[in-house]
Amino acid sequence: MATPRPGSPRRLRRWAPRAALAAVLLTVTTGCKSNAFTRMGMPVPVTKQGQVTLTLWQGSWIAAWTVGIIVWGLIIWAVIFYRKRSDRVPEQVRYNLPIEFLYTIVPFIMVGVLFYFTARDENYVDKLSPHPDVVVNVTGFRWSWEFQYPQYKVPNSEYSDVSELGQMWPGRLPLLEIPTGETVRFNLSSTDVIHSFWVVPFEFKRDVLPDHPNHFQVTPIKTGTFTGRCTELCGLYHSRMLFTLKIVTPQQFRQWITTQQAMQNASGGAQ
Ligand SMILES: [Cu+2]
């Protein structure tokens, strides 16, 4: 039987099913085994906004893998089927207009698609609703945090709102408590240098600047206790600028607020 010519349809027919089978096996054996793998290293998101960020991250990886597989496939195809077999000089061509057009236009399409999804998701993550369910004023200072809930008043207190004032480690870490299923708006400000508010499973961080209030909003979807950090090198004890985030049910949140109001009313100050 005659050997099929390089790049001939017969050769392609023989190789294409094998390549497809290998790709499917690779996906099945690696892709479905572990969630950490499908998240490509990202933590499990605890907010709606975090889910959107995670999906964008995964989509970008799928796009990158698709492009990578096509490019590697073309390279391997050329290496296998067009390798040098004799000293015969290959047919010389000067240009191929359709192919040149294709590899000019395809990168533009790729950039356009990535730009579209990034802009769409960034707009969603940055969206602020005019009437959030819970508002938290966050103040960063060297080297801890203060959380105030301006919707919940404490009449007999040096602060007029329910407040949590952190002390620098090894003092008690300040507690930030928020409810699931409600929109929570954070107003960020700093009393001294630049800090940055970061909760890893939010899949989000935002700078906390002096004289420039920053804002963002989340809708928690999972209860749990997490560690919050400052992620902007702000001085000697930057690494100790931690806080505890507790996401609880709306009922537990309202109960906690009531308890805080009672305690702060009695003590006349932040806890
Ligand atoms: Cu800091």
Residues whose N, C-alpha, C, O or C-beta is under 5 A from the ligand:
A	BS01	CU	I194 H195 S196 C230 E232 C234 M241
